[in-house]
């Protein structure tokens, strides 16, 4: 994971997307799933958004919600979020590409 340089982002403004493992704007940055788990929230999920100069701050394209059950461990929650990511990203890409 890298923060892209301003010149690169300017050259490709509005063309770069990111998949983030939380319901932004909640839990930006690293370890988003762990942050949500430790905070004790009832729902988390994933977000596809445009990349801007603000880390995880670009316009949101779509989100998928994942419920956090009392029986979830950090590992089971990670699996649930990753499954949601694997469904959400292709859906957003298909929509953006007109397919």
Phi and psi in degrees as a GROMACS rama.xvg file:
@    title "Ramachandran Plot"
@    xaxis  label "Phi"
@    yaxis  label "Psi"
@TYPE xy
-139.504  149.413  UNK-2
-87.1536  123.895  UNK-3
-76.5491  147.054  UNK-4
-73.5205  148.581  UNK-5
-54.1901  -40.4694  UNK-6
-61.7563  -40.6599  UNK-7
-65.995  -45.3629  UNK-8
-64.4838  -35.9531  UNK-9
-66.0081  -42.0025  UNK-10
-65.0906  -29.4406  UNK-11
-120.309  32.5097  UNK-12
-53.8695  130.529  UNK-13
76.9225  4.63332  UNK-14
-112.459  -9.53082  UNK-15
-110.202  131.626  UNK-16
-118.227  160.846  UNK-17
-135.949  146.895  UNK-18
-107.356  119.968  UNK-19
-119.786  137.12  UNK-20
-85.393  50.9192  UNK-21
-158.225  169.61  UNK-22
-87.9485  87.5704  UNK-23
-58.2359  144.669  UNK-24
-85.6809  4.12596  UNK-25
-73.6043  138.398  UNK-26
58.1322  55.0852  UNK-27
-72.0355  167.268  UNK-28
83.1335  -159.814  UNK-29
-75.6195  154.254  UNK-30
56.8345  43.074  UNK-31
-62.153  -39.9333  UNK-32
-66.9554  -44.1514  UNK-33
-62.0988  -39.3117  UNK-34
-60.3649  -46.3965  UNK-35
-64.1642  -43.5094  UNK-36
-61.7353  -48.13  UNK-37
-67.9381  -29.7771  UNK-38
-73.8056  -21.8228  UNK-39
81.5088  23.0904  UNK-40
-68.9491  158.36  UNK-41
-89.7188  -23.2088  UNK-42
-135.924  148.523  UNK-43
-142.35  -153.967  UNK-44
158.376  -145.421  UNK-45
-146.284  158.879  UNK-46
-136.348  136.187  UNK-47
-105.794  127.822  UNK-48
-142.784  160.092  UNK-49
-72.1355  143.375  UNK-50
-86.3175  130.367  UNK-51
-130.378  -176.937  UNK-52
-62.515  -28.7848  UNK-53
-82.6315  121.177  UNK-54
-58.4054  123.364  UNK-55
55.9616  29.6861  UNK-56
-115.8  3.14831  UNK-57
-74.5206  169.227  UNK-58
-57.1206  134.68  UNK-59
-80.4758  130.96  UNK-60
-93.5084  -39.5675  UNK-61
-168.755  161.285  UNK-62
-142.201  155.131  UNK-63
-128.344  134.654  UNK-64
-93.7529  138.574  UNK-65
-126.292  123.349  UNK-66
-77.2131  140.451  UNK-67
-101.136  113.965  UNK-68
-89.0006  152.052  UNK-69
-56.0349  -28.7293  UNK-70
-81.9701  -7.49318  UNK-71
-69.3164  139.723  UNK-72
-100.236  172.936  UNK-73
-59.4146  -39.0414  UNK-74
-66.5127  -42.9454  UNK-75
-68.9906  -36.2633  UNK-76
-64.5364  -42.8557  UNK-77
-57.2947  -43.1737  UNK-78
-61.5286  -42.0577  UNK-79
-65.1689  -42.3631  UNK-80
-66.5486  -41.8242  UNK-81
-64.5565  -37.3302  UNK-82
-63.298  -41.6209  UNK-83
-63.7642  -39.1263  UNK-84
-61.1182  -41.6342  UNK-85
-67.5907  -20.4585  UNK-86
-89.4293  -40.6003  UNK-87
-70.8429  -47.9818  UNK-88
-59.0418  -48.8513  UNK-89
-62.0763  -33.1342  UNK-90
-63.9974  -45.0309  UNK-91
-67.1068  -42.6776  UNK-92
-62.3806  -42.6504  UNK-93
-61.0238  -42.4512  UNK-94
-65.0264  -43.0683  UNK-95
-67.5984  -30.9228  UNK-96
-89.8938  0.26535  UNK-97
81.2214  8.98039  UNK-98
